[in-house]
Amino acid sequence: MKPAISLFQVGTRLSLLAFFLIASFVPKAIASEWSSDAELPDLGEFELVGELPEIEGNVVLIDFWASWCAPCKASFPSMEEAYQKYKDEGFRIVAVSVDSKAKSMETFVKRMKPSFSIVHDAKQKLVSSAGIKVMPTSFLVDRKGRIRFTHLGWQGKESAVKLMAEIEELLAEEAP
Amino acid sequence: MKNRLLCLLFFCIGFLLTGCATVEPWQKGNLADYTMRSDRDELASVMTSHIQFSREATTGGEGVGGGGCGCN
């Protein structure tokens, strides 16, 4: 008795299904993510709008935020405090707004009045490269340009204390 | 004929799968908008709650006191 469906036909259908499955997940699979001890990529390559501070030789906090994100807003006073405390020792902050509208970002900045550097990742290229999982996410980079600590979300005082300790640890390290 | 229909079905499923997309954390601006909140209209929320209580004998589950017994 001839089978209703040949092995060849089964194979063809399965490979077709596999192709579509792979095609639907490939963009996610190839997205790179910043990890600990990895070198910070050149921020100038990501078409950021705004002025970047001097990164080389400094301890830098790269913070991804958005105006619609409440924990991001809560983190700003602590970041401002850290910046004021350590800026003379070589600490810099690059707060990267991932807002799709520049106006939302500007309204937020006018209200919060941060003294550290704010840049707009209008095309969301940098944030895609970082591959963050939560908002806000920040990366603390040492004087050698290596990502040393990652903060996922903002847990109020707990995060602020941890951030301060990490900044102090990296500032204490020798410059290259 | 049956085989062709099966092939077409697999093709359609395949195309639907390629349409799957996840919203990344930095793309949730619209979802976080005030207009996306189900409780943005206080009056409508009270009305809905009242209708559920009086017509369906259900209450609670909205962060308020009461366990649905209808005795408060």
gemmi code that builds the backbone of each chain (N, CA, C; Angstrom):
import gemmi

chains = {
    "A": [
        ("MET", (0.850, -1.208, 0.000), (0.000, 0.000, 0.000), (0.884, 1.257, 0.000)),
        ("LYS", (0.524, 2.163, -0.890), (1.326, 3.388, -1.019), (0.999, 4.364, 0.121)),
        ("PRO", (2.020, 4.887, 0.807), (1.721, 5.824, 1.897), (1.070, 7.110, 1.373)),
        ("ALA", (0.225, 7.723, 2.195), (-0.513, 8.928, 1.773), (0.429, 10.094, 1.512)),
        ("ILE", (1.528, 10.104, 2.221), (2.473, 11.224, 2.076), (3.896, 10.659, 2.109)),
        ("SER", (4.673, 11.000, 1.121), (6.012, 10.420, 1.017), (6.987, 11.088, 1.973)),
        ("LEU", (8.103, 10.408, 2.181), (9.139, 10.937, 3.077), (9.678, 12.266, 2.540)),
        ("PHE", (9.779, 12.341, 1.205), (10.270, 13.562, 0.559), (9.357, 14.765, 0.867)),
        ("GLN", (8.056, 14.499, 0.785), (7.097, 15.580, 1.045), (7.158, 16.034, 2.501)),
        ("VAL", (7.309, 15.062, 3.395), (7.412, 15.408, 4.823), (8.648, 16.280, 5.045)),
        ("GLY", (9.756, 15.849, 4.427), (11.017, 16.580, 4.551), (10.888, 18.000, 4.028)),
        ("THR", (10.244, 18.139, 2.878), (10.078, 19.465, 2.274), (9.290, 20.379, 3.204)),
        ("ARG", (8.221, 19.848, 3.742), (7.364, 20.677, 4.610), (8.077, 21.053, 5.902)),
        ("LEU", (8.778, 20.089, 6.466), (9.498, 20.382, 7.711), (10.587, 21.424, 7.498)),
        ("SER", (11.305, 21.301, 6.375), (12.371, 22.274, 6.115), (11.796, 23.658, 5.867)),
        ("LEU", (10.626, 23.701, 5.222), (9.959, 24.987, 4.986), (9.571, 25.636, 6.315)),
        ("LEU", (9.011, 24.815, 7.196), (8.607, 25.300, 8.510), (9.828, 25.758, 9.304)),
        ("ALA", (10.885, 24.981, 9.228), (12.125, 25.326, 9.941), (12.677, 26.652, 9.435)),
        ("PHE", (12.600, 26.843, 8.104), (13.102, 28.086, 7.510), (12.358, 29.293, 8.081)),
        ("PHE", (11.024, 29.191, 8.110), (10.230, 30.319, 8.613), (10.469, 30.545, 10.097)),
        ("LEU", (10.629, 29.446, 10.840), (10.902, 29.578, 12.276), (12.218, 30.308, 12.510)),
        ("ILE", (13.234, 29.900, 11.769), (14.553, 30.534, 11.910), (14.465, 31.998, 11.484)),
        ("ALA", (13.763, 32.238, 10.372), (13.644, 33.606, 9.863), (12.976, 34.526, 10.876)),
        ("SER", (12.033, 33.969, 11.655), (11.328, 34.810, 12.612), (12.159, 35.116, 13.850)),
        ("PHE", (13.183, 34.325, 14.113), (13.980, 34.555, 15.328), (15.388, 35.077, 15.077)),
        ("VAL", (15.818, 35.103, 13.829), (17.193, 35.526, 13.528), (17.521, 36.943, 14.007)),
        ("PRO", (16.645, 37.953, 13.770), (17.026, 39.304, 14.201), (17.357, 39.373, 15.681)),
        ("LYS", (16.644, 38.591, 16.508), (16.903, 38.599, 17.946), (18.224, 37.889, 18.268)),
        ("ALA", (18.477, 36.825, 17.538), (19.660, 36.019, 17.826), (20.956, 36.768, 17.515)),
        ("ILE", (20.937, 37.600, 16.452), (22.189, 38.256, 16.084), (22.414, 39.570, 16.843)),
        ("ALA", (21.403, 40.016, 17.612), (21.575, 41.262, 18.347), (22.646, 41.079, 19.421)),
        ("SER", (23.669, 41.937, 19.368), (24.746, 41.805, 20.343), (24.342, 42.468, 21.650)),
        ("GLU", (24.957, 42.076, 22.720), (24.654, 42.658, 24.018), (25.954, 43.022, 24.714)),
        ("TRP", (25.903, 44.105, 25.453), (27.084, 44.496, 26.200), (27.194, 43.599, 27.429)),
        ("SER", (28.388, 43.123, 27.653), (28.572, 42.261, 28.822), (29.738, 42.767, 29.653)),
        ("SER", (29.815, 42.250, 30.860), (30.890, 42.651, 31.765), (32.245, 42.294, 31.193)),
        ("ASP", (33.195, 43.212, 31.387), (34.572, 43.058, 30.913), (34.736, 43.285, 29.412)),
        ("ALA", (33.626, 43.555, 28.737), (33.723, 43.858, 27.303), (34.142, 45.319, 27.146)),
        ("GLU", (34.735, 45.621, 26.018), (35.170, 46.991, 25.779), (33.985, 47.841, 25.324)),
        ("LEU", (33.915, 49.055, 25.851), (32.829, 49.946, 25.459), (33.017, 50.344, 23.988)),
        ("PRO", (31.981, 50.168, 23.168), (32.157, 50.565, 21.761), (32.280, 52.091, 21.624)),
        ("ASP", (32.772, 52.519, 20.494), (32.927, 53.953, 20.242), (31.535, 54.586, 20.102)),
        ("LEU", (31.188, 55.445, 21.068), (29.841, 56.022, 21.076), (29.604, 56.974, 19.903)),
        ("GLY", (30.680, 57.440, 19.322), (30.569, 58.356, 18.180), (30.011, 57.696, 16.934)),
        ("GLU", (29.966, 56.382, 16.936), (29.504, 55.655, 15.733), (27.990, 55.453, 15.698)),
        ("PHE", (27.303, 55.908, 16.741), (25.880, 55.562, 16.837), (24.922, 56.715, 16.546)),
        ("GLU", (25.417, 57.759, 15.926), (24.587, 58.906, 15.520), (23.775, 59.483, 16.689)),
        ("LEU", (24.454, 59.657, 17.818), (23.774, 60.227, 18.982), (23.661, 61.737, 18.813)),
        ("VAL", (22.529, 62.282, 19.253), (22.328, 63.727, 19.162), (22.665, 64.319, 20.527)),
        ("GLY", (23.617, 65.250, 20.535), (24.039, 65.849, 21.799), (25.542, 65.701, 21.979)),
        ("GLU", (26.044, 66.399, 22.960), (27.491, 66.422, 23.162), (27.939, 65.328, 24.134)),
        ("LEU", (28.925, 64.570, 23.680), (29.472, 63.508, 24.540), (30.613, 64.067, 25.384)),
        ("PRO", (30.722, 63.665, 26.640), (31.852, 64.143, 27.451), (33.127, 63.372, 27.096)),
        ("GLU", (34.235, 63.805, 27.679), (35.506, 63.094, 27.484), (35.409, 61.740, 28.199)),
        ("ILE", (35.518, 60.689, 27.429), (35.343, 59.348, 28.007), (36.683, 58.703, 28.360)),
        ("GLU", (37.645, 58.911, 27.505), (38.959, 58.265, 27.678), (39.616, 58.636, 29.014)),
        ("GLY", (39.987, 57.623, 29.764), (40.693, 57.848, 31.025), (39.780, 58.182, 32.197)),
        ("ASN", (38.477, 58.251, 31.939), (37.524, 58.568, 33.013), (36.662, 57.351, 33.348)),
        ("VAL", (36.072, 57.414, 34.528), (35.076, 56.403, 34.898), (33.741, 56.944, 34.379)),
        ("VAL", (33.066, 56.139, 33.565), (31.861, 56.647, 32.896), (30.645, 55.768, 33.192)),
        ("LEU", (29.538, 56.439, 33.484), (28.275, 55.723, 33.659), (27.424, 55.982, 32.407)),
        ("ILE", (27.135, 54.907, 31.692), (26.261, 55.018, 30.515), (24.880, 54.585, 30.972)),
        ("ASP", (23.958, 55.539, 31.007), (22.624, 55.228, 31.534), (21.581, 55.358, 30.422)),
        ("PHE", (20.820, 54.296, 30.231), (19.744, 54.326, 29.237), (18.434, 54.640, 29.953)),
        ("TRP", (17.777, 55.707, 29.531), (16.551, 56.146, 30.194), (15.526, 56.616, 29.158)),
        ("ALA", (14.310, 56.824, 29.638), (13.255, 57.381, 28.784), (12.328, 58.224, 29.644)),
        ("SER", (11.700, 59.214, 29.025), (10.842, 60.131, 29.791), (9.601, 59.432, 30.335)),
        ("TRP", (9.184, 58.340, 29.681), (7.977, 57.633, 30.115), (8.263, 56.587, 31.203)),
        ("CYS", (9.521, 56.462, 31.597), (9.923, 55.417, 32.535), (10.073, 56.010, 33.940)),
        ("ALA", (9.167, 55.629, 34.840), (9.155, 56.194, 36.200), (10.431, 55.883, 36.993)),
        ("PRO", (10.954, 54.645, 36.969), (12.199, 54.386, 37.723), (13.387, 55.200, 37.190)),
        ("CYS", (13.356, 55.528, 35.891), (14.439, 56.351, 35.316), (14.419, 57.721, 35.981)),
        ("LYS", (13.195, 58.247, 36.125), (13.029, 59.557, 36.745), (13.537, 59.518, 38.188)),
        ("ALA", (13.226, 58.427, 38.874), (13.643, 58.274, 40.275), (15.157, 58.185, 40.407)),
        ("SER", (15.830, 57.714, 39.365), (17.287, 57.532, 39.447), (18.056, 58.836, 39.222)),
        ("PHE", (17.422, 59.821, 38.594), (18.147, 61.045, 38.232), (18.735, 61.823, 39.415)),
        ("PRO", (17.977, 62.027, 40.510), (18.586, 62.759, 41.640), (19.845, 62.082, 42.185)),
        ("SER", (19.839, 60.758, 42.254), (21.021, 60.038, 42.763), (22.187, 60.145, 41.788)),
        ("MET", (21.875, 60.108, 40.499), (22.958, 60.248, 39.504), (23.550, 61.652, 39.575)),
        ("GLU", (22.684, 62.635, 39.778), (23.156, 64.019, 39.892), (24.069, 64.162, 41.118)),
        ("GLU", (23.646, 63.533, 42.203), (24.434, 63.572, 43.442), (25.802, 62.930, 43.221)),
        ("ALA", (25.801, 61.786, 42.574), (27.067, 61.076, 42.309), (27.967, 61.919, 41.401)),
        ("TYR", (27.358, 62.542, 40.411), (28.135, 63.356, 39.472), (28.777, 64.551, 40.189)),
        ("GLN", (27.965, 65.225, 41.004), (28.506, 66.383, 41.734), (29.632, 65.980, 42.687)),
        ("LYS", (29.493, 64.801, 43.274), (30.463, 64.338, 44.263), (31.791, 63.909, 43.622)),
        ("TYR", (31.705, 63.271, 42.454), (32.913, 62.647, 41.896), (33.416, 63.248, 40.575)),
        ("LYS", (32.771, 64.286, 40.068), (33.163, 64.788, 38.740), (34.616, 65.285, 38.707)),
        ("ASP", (35.082, 65.840, 39.828), (36.454, 66.358, 39.855), (37.498, 65.239, 39.899)),
        ("GLU", (37.035, 64.043, 40.258), (37.967, 62.894, 40.313), (37.991, 62.117, 38.998)),
        ("GLY", (37.210, 62.567, 38.038), (37.210, 61.901, 36.727), (36.017, 61.002, 36.503)),
        ("PHE", (34.869, 61.394, 37.052), (33.644, 60.601, 36.829), (32.731, 61.358, 35.855)),
        ("ARG", (32.246, 60.653, 34.863), (31.361, 61.260, 33.858), (30.093, 60.418, 33.716)),
        ("ILE", (29.022, 61.090, 33.341), (27.765, 60.367, 33.075), (27.315, 60.689, 31.657)),
        ("VAL", (26.943, 59.646, 30.927), (26.312, 59.836, 29.620), (24.913, 59.248, 29.757)),
        ("ALA", (23.923, 60.128, 29.882), (22.538, 59.671, 30.014), (21.925, 59.625, 28.615)),
        ("VAL", (21.671, 58.420, 28.156), (21.201, 58.231, 26.783), (19.681, 58.097, 26.772)),
        ("SER", (19.021, 59.078, 26.192), (17.566, 59.017, 26.097), (17.169, 58.148, 24.910)),
        ("VAL", (16.257, 57.224, 25.157), (15.794, 56.347, 24.069), (14.390, 56.756, 23.602)),
        ("ASP", (13.971, 57.960, 24.015), (12.655, 58.458, 23.595), (12.574, 58.541, 22.078)),
        ("SER", (11.419, 58.179, 21.540), (11.271, 58.286, 20.089), (11.027, 59.742, 19.683)),
        ("LYS", (10.492, 60.547, 20.615), (10.252, 61.969, 20.307), (11.215, 62.838, 21.111)),
        ("ALA", (11.912, 63.726, 20.398), (12.889, 64.604, 21.054), (12.192, 65.537, 22.042)),
        ("LYS", (10.947, 65.931, 21.725), (10.209, 66.869, 22.577), (9.964, 66.275, 23.977)),
        ("SER", (9.661, 64.984, 24.030), (9.427, 64.318, 25.324), (10.697, 64.368, 26.162)),
        ("MET", (11.831, 64.127, 25.505), (13.119, 64.146, 26.184), (13.418, 65.559, 26.706)),
        ("GLU", (13.176, 66.562, 25.838), (13.475, 67.951, 26.225), (12.627, 68.400, 27.415)),
        ("THR", (11.363, 68.027, 27.419), (10.474, 68.399, 28.532), (10.988, 67.784, 29.837)),
        ("PHE", (11.401, 66.537, 29.766), (11.923, 65.824, 30.933), (13.201, 66.497, 31.443)),
        ("VAL", (14.088, 66.824, 30.526), (15.374, 67.437, 30.899), (15.157, 68.817, 31.513)),
        ("LYS", (14.194, 69.574, 30.955), (13.889, 70.901, 31.504), (13.396, 70.792, 32.942)),
        ("ARG", (12.644, 69.748, 33.213), (12.089, 69.566, 34.553), (13.159, 69.082, 35.542)),
        ("MET", (13.999, 68.150, 35.094), (14.975, 67.542, 36.001), (16.258, 68.360, 36.137)),
        ("LYS", (16.569, 69.135, 35.123), (17.768, 69.985, 35.091), (19.057, 69.253, 35.500)),
        ("PRO", (19.418, 68.172, 34.830), (20.677, 67.487, 35.183), (21.886, 68.288, 34.667)),
        ("SER", (22.978, 68.217, 35.406), (24.175, 68.950, 34.960), (25.117, 68.036, 34.169)),
        ("PHE", (24.810, 66.752, 34.134), (25.646, 65.830, 33.353), (25.157, 65.757, 31.913)),
        ("SER", (25.918, 65.017, 31.110), (25.661, 64.976, 29.672), (24.421, 64.136, 29.312)),
        ("ILE", (23.565, 64.751, 28.494), (22.366, 64.043, 28.012), (22.489, 63.932, 26.492)),
        ("VAL", (22.342, 62.745, 25.976), (22.343, 62.567, 24.517), (21.080, 61.813, 24.106)),
        ("HIS", (20.684, 62.041, 22.866), (19.454, 61.404, 22.373), (19.802, 60.329, 21.340)),
        ("ASP", (19.395, 59.122, 21.661), (19.609, 58.004, 20.736), (18.345, 57.913, 19.860)),
        ("ALA", (18.189, 58.912, 19.003), (16.955, 59.054, 18.221), (16.659, 57.826, 17.364)),
        ("LYS", (17.688, 57.241, 16.803), (17.476, 56.068, 15.933), (17.542, 54.755, 16.710)),
        ("GLN", (17.733, 54.867, 18.010), (17.800, 53.711, 18.923), (18.836, 52.672, 18.479)),
        ("LYS", (19.920, 53.173, 17.919), (20.987, 52.269, 17.464), (21.847, 51.801, 18.635)),
        ("LEU", (22.180, 52.741, 19.520), (23.054, 52.393, 20.641), (22.350, 51.430, 21.602)),
        ("VAL", (21.089, 51.736, 21.881), (20.351, 50.880, 22.822), (20.133, 49.480, 22.238)),
        ("SER", (19.965, 49.401, 20.938), (19.832, 48.084, 20.295), (21.133, 47.312, 20.422)),
        ("SER", (22.239, 48.034, 20.277), (23.556, 47.401, 20.377), (23.796, 46.885, 21.801)),
        ("ALA", (23.342, 47.687, 22.793), (23.522, 47.279, 24.191), (22.610, 46.099, 24.532)),
        ("GLY", (21.493, 45.999, 23.840), (20.563, 44.880, 24.043), (20.039, 44.796, 25.460)),
        ("ILE", (19.608, 45.934, 25.992), (19.160, 45.944, 27.391), (17.833, 45.194, 27.564)),
        ("LYS", (17.617, 44.727, 28.795), (16.414, 43.921, 29.067), (15.386, 44.679, 29.890)),
        ("VAL", (15.832, 45.694, 30.627), (14.898, 46.477, 31.440), (15.249, 47.959, 31.338)),
        ("MET", (14.289, 48.779, 31.697), (14.517, 50.222, 31.753), (14.410, 50.664, 33.212)),
        ("PRO", (15.332, 51.460, 33.736), (16.577, 51.866, 33.103), (17.645, 50.779, 33.269)),
        ("THR", (18.631, 50.827, 32.411), (19.822, 49.985, 32.572), (21.029, 50.899, 32.444)),
        ("SER", (21.991, 50.704, 33.344), (23.202, 51.527, 33.235), (24.440, 50.647, 33.322)),
        ("PHE", (25.480, 51.106, 32.628), (26.747, 50.377, 32.571), (27.831, 51.293, 33.121)),
        ("LEU", (28.575, 50.761, 34.058), (29.672, 51.536, 34.630), (30.982, 51.077, 33.980)),
        ("VAL", (31.664, 52.039, 33.378), (32.861, 51.733, 32.593), (34.090, 52.266, 33.327)),
        ("ASP", (35.133, 51.459, 33.381), (36.344, 51.895, 34.101), (37.225, 52.807, 33.229)),
        ("ARG", (38.338, 53.246, 33.798), (39.211, 54.202, 33.100), (39.839, 53.606, 31.846)),
        ("LYS", (39.883, 52.275, 31.788), (40.461, 51.612, 30.613), (39.423, 51.373, 29.513)),
        ("GLY", (38.196, 51.795, 29.755), (37.148, 51.641, 28.748), (36.466, 50.289, 28.758)),
        ("ARG", (36.568, 49.587, 29.886), (35.923, 48.277, 29.981), (34.662, 48.364, 30.838)),
        ("ILE", (33.624, 47.689, 30.401), (32.369, 47.669, 31.162), (32.585, 46.781, 32.384)),
        ("ARG", (32.409, 47.352, 33.568), (32.702, 46.594, 34.780), (31.449, 46.224, 35.579)),
        ("PHE", (30.488, 47.142, 35.635), (29.269, 46.858, 36.400), (28.032, 47.209, 35.577)),
        ("THR", (26.991, 46.423, 35.800), (25.724, 46.682, 35.107), (24.611, 46.801, 36.139)),
        ("HIS", (23.794, 47.837, 35.984), (22.645, 48.014, 36.878), (21.369, 47.800, 36.089)),
        ("LEU", (20.577, 46.828, 36.530), (19.297, 46.565, 35.869), (18.179, 47.160, 36.714)),
        ("GLY", (17.466, 48.106, 36.136), (16.384, 48.764, 36.864), (16.937, 49.725, 37.912)),
        ("TRP", (16.044, 50.275, 38.706), (16.456, 51.180, 39.783), (15.666, 50.847, 41.035)),
        ("GLN", (16.376, 50.373, 42.073), (15.715, 49.961, 43.317), (15.932, 50.986, 44.427)),
        ("GLY", (15.843, 52.252, 44.098), (15.935, 53.324, 45.089), (17.272, 53.392, 45.797)),
        ("LYS", (17.198, 53.494, 47.132), (18.398, 53.715, 47.948), (19.412, 52.578, 47.763)),
        ("GLU", (18.900, 51.375, 47.650), (19.774, 50.201, 47.488), (20.679, 50.361, 46.256)),
        ("SER", (20.069, 50.784, 45.161), (20.835, 50.988, 43.920), (21.803, 52.155, 44.065)),
        ("ALA", (21.329, 53.224, 44.740), (22.168, 54.421, 44.899), (23.433, 54.094, 45.694)),
        ("VAL", (23.276, 53.346, 46.789), (24.426, 52.976, 47.638), (25.401, 52.101, 46.853)),
        ("LYS", (24.845, 51.142, 46.115), (25.673, 50.219, 45.332), (26.443, 50.987, 44.246)),
        ("LEU", (25.744, 51.908, 43.606), (26.363, 52.692, 42.530), (27.533, 53.526, 43.066)),
        ("MET", (27.305, 54.173, 44.202), (28.353, 55.012, 44.819), (29.590, 54.163, 45.143)),
        ("ALA", (29.356, 52.984, 45.711), (30.471, 52.108, 46.093), (31.258, 51.667, 44.859)),
        ("GLU", (30.531, 51.362, 43.797), (31.195, 50.922, 42.557), (31.996, 52.050, 41.915)),
        ("ILE", (31.426, 53.250, 41.955), (32.137, 54.412, 41.387), (33.440, 54.629, 42.153)),
        ("GLU", (33.338, 54.588, 43.483), (34.524, 54.789, 44.331), (35.588, 53.727, 44.035)),
        ("GLU", (35.135, 52.491, 43.845), (36.062, 51.387, 43.550), (36.802, 51.642, 42.238)),
        ("LEU", (36.076, 52.071, 41.232), (36.704, 52.294, 39.918), (37.579, 53.546, 39.904)),
        ("LEU", (37.160, 54.561, 40.660), (37.972, 55.785, 40.719), (39.304, 55.530, 41.418)),
        ("ALA", (39.280, 54.562, 42.350), (40.500, 54.243, 43.101), (41.525, 53.495, 42.255)),
        ("GLU", (41.060, 52.914, 41.160), (41.981, 52.172, 40.287), (42.859, 53.138, 39.498)),
        ("GLU", (44.019, 52.645, 39.149), (44.985, 53.502, 38.434), (44.539, 53.764, 37.005)),
        ("ALA", (44.828, 54.951, 36.531), (44.531, 55.307, 35.140), (45.523, 54.597, 34.222)),
        ("PRO", (45.123, 54.258, 32.984), (46.044, 53.531, 32.088), (47.234, 54.395, 31.654)),
    ],
    "B": [
        ("MET", (-4.445, 17.041, -4.442), (-5.186, 18.244, -4.022), (-5.016, 18.487, -2.517)),
        ("LYS", (-5.141, 17.366, -1.771), (-5.016, 17.453, -0.307), (-3.603, 17.919, 0.077)),
        ("ASN", (-2.626, 17.364, -0.666), (-1.232, 17.741, -0.406), (-0.981, 19.209, -0.685)),
        ("ARG", (-1.582, 19.709, -1.740), (-1.405, 21.118, -2.096), (-2.006, 22.020, -1.018)),
        ("LEU", (-3.154, 21.597, -0.517), (-3.794, 22.373, 0.550), (-2.930, 22.379, 1.804)),
        ("LEU", (-2.331, 21.221, 2.096), (-1.439, 21.130, 3.259), (-0.242, 22.056, 3.097)),
        ("CYS", (0.321, 22.045, 1.870), (1.468, 22.919, 1.570), (1.090, 24.378, 1.776)),
        ("LEU", (-0.096, 24.733, 1.292), (-0.577, 26.113, 1.425), (-0.738, 26.481, 2.900)),
        ("LEU", (-1.256, 25.521, 3.665), (-1.440, 25.743, 5.105), (-0.090, 25.989, 5.786)),
        ("PHE", (0.911, 25.168, 5.463), (2.263, 25.332, 6.023), (2.842, 26.687, 5.646)),
        ("PHE", (2.576, 27.080, 4.407), (3.078, 28.363, 3.917), (2.463, 29.518, 4.716)),
        ("CYS", (1.148, 29.419, 4.923), (0.445, 30.475, 5.665), (0.950, 30.540, 7.102)),
        ("ILE", (1.131, 29.361, 7.719), (1.639, 29.322, 9.102), (3.025, 29.956, 9.150)),
        ("GLY", (3.837, 29.609, 8.147), (5.189, 30.158, 8.061), (5.186, 31.667, 7.983)),
        ("PHE", (4.319, 32.200, 7.125), (4.247, 33.661, 6.983), (3.769, 34.321, 8.264)),
        ("LEU", (2.833, 33.671, 8.944), (2.339, 34.230, 10.204), (3.455, 34.250, 11.245)),
        ("LEU", (4.288, 33.199, 11.261), (5.385, 33.127, 12.230), (6.401, 34.235, 12.004)),
        ("THR", (6.655, 34.556, 10.735), (7.635, 35.621, 10.469), (7.104, 36.970, 10.926)),
        ("GLY", (5.805, 37.052, 11.136), (5.214, 38.310, 11.605), (5.319, 38.480, 13.112)),
        ("CYS", (5.786, 37.451, 13.829), (5.922, 37.556, 15.287), (7.027, 38.554, 15.635)),
        ("ALA", (6.760, 39.402, 16.581), (7.779, 40.369, 17.002), (7.648, 40.632, 18.485)),
        ("THR", (8.762, 40.856, 19.131), (8.723, 41.191, 20.550), (8.981, 42.687, 20.705)),
        ("VAL", (8.318, 43.285, 21.668), (8.537, 44.710, 21.930), (9.708, 44.815, 22.897)),
        ("GLU", (10.732, 45.505, 22.462), (11.927, 45.649, 23.299), (11.652, 46.659, 24.425)),
        ("PRO", (12.414, 46.586, 25.522), (12.147, 47.494, 26.642), (12.159, 48.974, 26.259)),
        ("TRP", (13.023, 49.331, 25.314), (13.137, 50.745, 24.940), (12.057, 51.165, 23.932)),
        ("GLN", (11.211, 50.225, 23.532), (10.150, 50.554, 22.571), (8.781, 50.639, 23.239)),
        ("LYS", (8.776, 50.695, 24.577), (7.503, 50.624, 25.280), (6.921, 51.993, 25.617)),
        ("GLY", (7.382, 53.027, 24.941), (6.890, 54.383, 25.184), (5.393, 54.488, 25.003)),
        ("ASN", (4.876, 53.918, 23.929), (3.429, 54.003, 23.667), (2.632, 53.183, 24.670)),
        ("LEU", (3.190, 52.029, 25.052), (2.485, 51.176, 26.016), (2.437, 51.825, 27.396)),
        ("ALA", (3.459, 52.649, 27.706), (3.528, 53.299, 29.013), (2.737, 54.603, 29.046)),
        ("ASP", (2.134, 54.957, 27.903), (1.405, 56.220, 27.829), (0.175, 56.197, 28.741)),
        ("TYR", (-0.191, 57.371, 29.217), (-1.347, 57.501, 30.130), (-2.624, 56.964, 29.486)),
        ("THR", (-2.758, 57.204, 28.187), (-3.985, 56.777, 27.493), (-4.135, 55.255, 27.427)),
        ("MET", (-3.062, 54.525, 27.713), (-3.122, 53.069, 27.696), (-3.612, 52.495, 29.028)),
        ("ARG", (-3.778, 53.361, 30.020), (-4.210, 52.874, 31.334), (-5.693, 52.562, 31.324)),
        ("SER", (-6.052, 51.462, 31.918), (-7.468, 51.077, 31.946), (-8.241, 51.912, 32.972)),
        ("ASP", (-7.530, 52.514, 33.931), (-8.217, 53.282, 34.982), (-8.034, 54.794, 34.813)),
        ("ARG", (-7.807, 55.241, 33.573), (-7.535, 56.666, 33.363), (-8.779, 57.537, 33.560)),
        ("ASP", (-9.967, 56.944, 33.341), (-11.206, 57.689, 33.533), (-11.853, 57.202, 34.832)),
        ("GLU", (-11.764, 58.043, 35.850), (-12.218, 57.633, 37.179), (-13.711, 57.308, 37.193)),
        ("LEU", (-14.492, 58.150, 36.506), (-15.945, 57.961, 36.481), (-16.292, 56.627, 35.810)),
        ("ALA", (-15.627, 56.358, 34.692), (-15.882, 55.101, 33.970), (-15.498, 53.900, 34.831)),
        ("SER", (-14.423, 54.046, 35.589), (-13.978, 52.950, 36.462), (-15.010, 52.669, 37.545)),
        ("VAL", (-15.561, 53.761, 38.131), (-16.573, 53.621, 39.190), (-17.822, 52.965, 38.618)),
        ("MET", (-18.210, 53.405, 37.418), (-19.412, 52.856, 36.761), (-19.234, 51.363, 36.474)),
        ("THR", (-18.077, 51.012, 35.934), (-17.795, 49.610, 35.608), (-17.834, 48.758, 36.865)),
        ("SER", (-17.213, 49.297, 37.905), (-17.158, 48.589, 39.169), (-18.570, 48.387, 39.732)),
        ("HIS", (-19.390, 49.443, 39.608), (-20.766, 49.384, 40.110), (-21.579, 48.343, 39.337)),
        ("ILE", (-21.410, 48.342, 38.022), (-22.150, 47.381, 37.186), (-21.747, 45.952, 37.537)),
        ("GLN", (-20.472, 45.752, 37.713), (-20.001, 44.400, 38.067), (-20.559, 43.970, 39.416)),
        ("PHE", (-20.620, 44.924, 40.333), (-21.099, 44.621, 41.691), (-22.602, 44.317, 41.698)),
        ("SER", (-23.363, 45.217, 41.026), (-24.821, 45.090, 41.110), (-25.412, 44.065, 40.146)),
        ("ARG", (-24.803, 43.886, 38.962), (-25.392, 42.971, 37.982), (-24.758, 41.586, 38.026)),
        ("GLU", (-23.500, 41.553, 38.370), (-22.798, 40.266, 38.308), (-22.373, 39.757, 39.683)),
        ("ALA", (-22.703, 40.537, 40.715), (-22.395, 40.166, 42.101), (-20.903, 39.904, 42.308)),
        ("THR", (-20.093, 40.675, 41.622), (-18.641, 40.530, 41.810), (-18.055, 41.873, 42.225)),
        ("THR", (-17.086, 41.814, 43.061), (-16.370, 43.038, 43.431), (-14.971, 42.653, 43.889)),
        ("GLY", (-14.138, 43.641, 44.062), (-12.761, 43.376, 44.491), (-11.842, 43.153, 43.305)),
        ("GLY", (-10.604, 42.878, 43.612), (-9.623, 42.629, 42.558), (-9.111, 43.894, 41.918)),
        ("GLU", (-9.491, 45.041, 42.473), (-9.011, 46.304, 41.900), (-8.220, 47.094, 42.927)),
        ("GLY", (-7.692, 46.399, 43.889), (-6.888, 47.069, 44.901), (-7.737, 47.693, 46.000)),
        ("VAL", (-9.002, 47.333, 46.041), (-9.870, 47.874, 47.103), (-10.188, 46.770, 48.098)),
        ("GLY", (-10.738, 47.174, 49.267), (-11.095, 46.210, 50.288), (-12.279, 45.368, 49.861)),
        ("GLY", (-12.439, 44.228, 50.434), (-13.579, 43.374, 50.121), (-13.156, 42.185, 49.271)),
        ("GLY", (-13.685, 41.073, 49.609), (-13.250, 39.865, 48.899), (-14.266, 39.324, 47.930)),
        ("GLY", (-15.285, 40.131, 47.585), (-16.271, 39.666, 46.621), (-17.506, 39.060, 47.262)),
        ("CYS", (-17.611, 39.167, 48.614), (-18.772, 38.571, 49.277), (-19.998, 39.462, 49.142)),
        ("GLY", (-19.782, 40.738, 48.805), (-20.899, 41.643, 48.633), (-21.477, 42.140, 49.944)),
        ("CYS", (-20.734, 41.954, 51.051), (-21.275, 42.315, 52.359), (-20.770, 43.672, 52.863)),
        ("ASN", (-20.053, 44.405, 52.050), (-19.573, 45.704, 52.537), (-20.288, 46.827, 51.789)),
    ],
}
model = gemmi.Model(1)
for chain_id, residues in chains.items():
    chain = gemmi.Chain(chain_id)
    for i, (resn, *xyz) in enumerate(residues, 1):
        res = gemmi.Residue()
        res.name, res.seqid = resn, gemmi.SeqId(i, " ")
        for name, pos in zip(("N", "CA", "C"), xyz):
            atom = gemmi.Atom()
            atom.name, atom.element = name, gemmi.Element(name[0])
            atom.pos, atom.b_iso = gemmi.Position(*pos), 0.0
            res.add_atom(atom)
        chain.add_residue(res)
    model.add_chain(chain)
structure = gemmi.Structure()
structure.add_model(model)
structure.setup_entities()
